[in-house]
Amino acid sequence: MLSLLAYDADRLIDRLIQRGITPVIPPKRNRTTRRKTDFSLYRERNLVERFFNKLKQFRAIATRYDKLKSTFLAAVQFASIIILLN
């Protein structure tokens, strides 16, 4: 298991590539060896992250009050509809 690493660490990037995951986090500006980044993928990732942050604003979702999987899924869907309508 990887210990806590920075997002731009070579070990983390290599591990992601080995697992078939495309790293979309841009490298730091002061990095000596530059890595290509697909900024259109990065924008989409940012949208997904912001959506999950909005979803976590609903207390019942963040703390998972519901015991049943189906009830929790319904709450997530309901909160998602509210977010998308606003």
C-alpha positions, 0 to 999 in steps of 0.5 A: 500500500502506498503511504501518503504521497503528493499527487505528483509523486513518481511512485503514485503516477507509476502505480496508476499507470500500472493499474491502467488508470490515466493520471489527470492531475497536472504536474507541479510547475517546478517539476524538472521532468514535465508530464503531459496532461489532458486538460479536457479530462482534468476539467471533467474530473473537476466537475465530478469532484465539485458535484460530490462536494455539493452532494456531501452538503446534504447531511443525511448523505454525508453521515449515511443515516439510512441503513438500507442500501436502496434507501441510501441510493434513493436519498442520493438520487433525490439530492442529485435531482435537487442539485441539478435543478438549482 
